[in-house]
Amino acid sequence: MIAQQTLRFRTRGRGTTDITAEVARAVAASGIARGLCCVFLQHTSASLVLCENADPDVRRDLETLLARLAPDGDPAWRHDTEGPDDMAAHARAVLTTNSLTIPVSDGRLMLGTWQGIYLYEHRQSAHERRVVVTVLG
């Protein structure tokens, strides 16, 4: 059996948005008790991260790391069609990921105690993002 739905999220600009509860609801609605949940982001300037959900400093430190690796307005970037954060956002998305696969058991995501699913917006401005949740079982 396969169930699929597209979730939409409005970001506030660069930073993380916890989408764990929405993905968990999609898994529960699928009626699938055991299998896999694939979470896929349909964008190239944002990403998905499976990250600690207890201490927000972890996500702030992740932003510090990515700012060092892919700074806005780097003079080496050629692609800046949409502004100084354009290529930096694409680089950050490549360094992270656009999909996650999470086991499902008893109709629930098998996340660890401190794990959460986050949509990570890499652009400075707010955007609407689409996340496809596919549950196979």
C-alpha positions as CSV (number, residue, x, y, z in Angstrom):
1,M,0.0,0.0,0.0
2,I,1.2,3.5,-0.8
3,A,-0.2,6.8,0.5
4,Q,0.9,10.3,-0.5
5,Q,0.1,13.9,0.3
6,T,1.7,17.2,-0.3
7,L,2.1,19.6,2.7
8,R,2.6,23.3,2.3
9,F,4.6,25.5,4.7
10,R,5.2,29.2,4.8
11,T,8.6,30.0,6.1
12,R,9.6,33.2,7.9
13,G,12.9,33.4,6.1
14,R,16.2,31.8,6.9
15,G,15.9,29.3,9.7
16,T,14.2,26.1,10.7
17,T,10.6,25.2,11.0
18,D,9.6,22.1,12.9
19,I,7.4,20.0,10.6
20,T,7.5,16.8,12.7
21,A,3.8,17.0,13.9
22,E,2.5,17.6,10.3
23,V,4.5,14.6,8.9
24,A,3.4,12.4,11.8
25,R,-0.3,13.3,11.0
26,A,0.3,12.4,7.4
27,V,1.7,9.0,8.5
28,A,-1.3,8.4,10.8
29,A,-3.8,9.4,8.1
30,S,-2.2,6.9,5.7
31,G,-3.4,4.0,7.8
32,I,-0.1,2.2,7.2
33,A,1.1,0.4,10.3
34,R,4.6,-0.7,9.3
35,G,6.8,0.6,6.5
36,L,8.7,3.6,5.4
37,C,8.0,7.3,5.3
38,C,9.8,9.3,2.6
39,V,9.7,13.1,3.1
40,F,10.7,15.0,0.0
41,L,11.2,18.8,-0.4
42,Q,10.4,20.1,-3.9
43,H,12.8,23.1,-3.8
44,T,16.5,23.8,-4.4
45,S,17.1,26.7,-2.0
46,A,15.7,25.0,1.2
47,S,16.3,21.6,2.7
48,L,15.2,19.1,5.2
49,V,17.2,18.1,8.3
50,L,16.7,15.5,11.0
51,C,18.0,17.3,14.0
52,E,17.9,17.5,17.8
53,N,14.6,18.9,18.9
54,A,15.4,19.7,22.6
55,D,17.9,22.5,22.4
56,P,17.4,25.2,19.8
57,D,21.1,26.1,20.1
58,V,21.9,23.1,18.0
59,R,20.0,24.6,15.0
60,R,21.5,28.0,15.7
61,D,25.0,26.4,15.6
62,L,24.1,24.6,12.4
63,E,23.3,28.0,10.9
64,T,26.7,29.3,12.1
65,L,28.4,26.4,10.3
66,L,26.5,26.9,7.1
67,A,27.1,30.6,7.1
68,R,30.9,29.8,7.2
69,L,30.6,27.2,4.5
70,A,28.3,29.1,2.1
71,P,28.3,32.8,3.0
72,D,25.8,35.2,1.4
73,G,27.3,37.5,-1.3
74,D,30.6,35.6,-1.6
75,P,32.4,37.3,-4.5
76,A,33.3,33.8,-5.9
77,W,29.6,33.1,-6.6
78,R,28.5,33.7,-10.2
79,H,24.8,32.8,-9.7
80,D,23.2,35.8,-8.0
81,T,20.0,36.3,-10.1
82,E,17.8,36.7,-7.1
83,G,20.2,38.5,-4.8
84,P,23.3,37.9,-2.6
85,D,21.6,34.9,-0.8
86,D,20.8,33.1,-4.0
87,M,23.8,30.9,-4.6
88,A,24.5,30.5,-0.9
89,A,20.9,29.1,-0.5
90,H,21.6,26.5,-3.3
91,A,24.9,25.6,-1.8
92,R,23.4,25.1,1.7
93,A,20.7,22.9,0.2
94,V,23.3,20.7,-1.5
95,L,25.3,20.4,1.8
96,T,22.2,19.3,3.7
97,T,19.5,17.2,1.9
98,N,16.1,17.4,0.2
99,S,14.7,14.1,1.4
100,L,14.5,11.9,4.5
101,T,13.5,8.3,4.9
102,I,12.1,7.3,8.3
103,P,10.8,3.9,9.5
104,V,7.2,3.6,10.5
105,S,6.0,1.1,13.1
106,D,2.6,0.9,14.8
107,G,1.5,3.7,12.5
108,R,4.1,6.1,13.9
109,L,7.4,7.6,12.9
110,M,10.2,5.8,14.6
111,L,12.1,8.9,15.5
112,G,14.6,8.9,18.4
113,T,13.9,10.7,21.6
114,W,15.6,13.9,20.6
115,Q,14.9,13.8,16.8
116,G,12.7,16.2,14.9
117,I,12.1,16.9,11.3
118,Y,12.8,20.5,10.2
119,L,12.3,22.4,7.0
120,Y,15.4,24.6,6.7
121,E,14.8,27.8,4.7
122,H,18.1,29.0,3.3
123,R,16.7,32.2,1.7
124,Q,16.5,35.5,3.7
125,S,12.9,36.1,2.7
126,A,9.8,34.1,3.5
127,H,8.7,31.5,1.0
128,E,6.0,28.9,0.5
129,R,7.5,25.4,0.4
130,R,6.0,22.1,-0.6
131,V,6.9,18.8,1.1
132,V,5.7,15.5,-0.4
133,V,5.1,12.8,2.2
134,T,5.0,9.2,0.8
135,V,4.2,6.3,3.1
136,L,4.9,2.8,1.9
137,G,3.8,-0.3,3.7
